[in-house]
Amino acid sequence: MRHGPERPLLLALKGADDQLKEKIFKNMSQRASEMLKDDLEAKGPVRISEVEGAQKEILQIARKLAESGAIALGGR
């Protein structure tokens, strides 16, 4: 397994439902999504606290990007 910027995403996706995973994969290059899928399959069980921590980290990054105008977040 690779260690780098994809690590929080990998951990966050361990606790995500299949619909969200597919949405993420569709927004990646085919090669990157295949590598991430392989890593998800190879990664054994992880503690829920690790998954939740990674999900919070991803959310913080998304909020910073939205605040800077780099992305637009949908929602309420």
N, C-alpha and C positions, 0 to 999 in steps of 0.2 A: 504494500500500500504506500502511496505517496504521501508525504507530509508537506503541507504548504497552505496556500490560501484556500484550497478546496476542503481542508480538514473540517472547518466549522460547518460547511455545507453538507459534507458527508455525515457528520454526527446529527445535524438538524434533520436530514432526510430519513434517518433511521426511525424517527418517530412520526413521520408524515404519512398521510394516507396515499393510496395509489394515484388518486386524481391529482393531487398536488405534485407528486413526483413526476407524473407525465407532463404536467404543465412546465415544470422546470426543465425536463429533458428536451422538450420541443423548442425551448428557447436557447439551446446550446447547440454547438456544432455536433454533427453525428459522432465524430471521433471522441469529443469531450464527453458526450452523454454516454457513449459505450464504456469509456474508461470509468466514469462515475458509477454506472450500473455494476460493472465488474467489482469495483471497490466495495459497493454496498453488499454485494453477495459474499465477498471474501471477509468482510468485517463481521466478527462474531457479535454476540450480545453486548450491549453497552448499558451502563446505568442510566436510569431515567434522568438523573440530575445532570449527567453529561449532555444528554439530548436537549433538555430544557435550557441549559446554559448556552449551547450552540445556537438554539433557536432565538434566544434573546440577543445574542451577538449579531445574528443575521438581521433581526428586526432593527437593531440600533444602526447598523450600516445602511439599511434601506431608508430609515428616517433621515439620516444625515444626507444621503443622496437626494431625497425629496426636498429637504430644506434648501439645498444648494441649487435646486432646479434641474439636476441631472436626470432625474426620473420623476414620473408622476405616479402616485399611489392612488388606487381606487378605494372605494369604501364609503363609509358614512359621511 
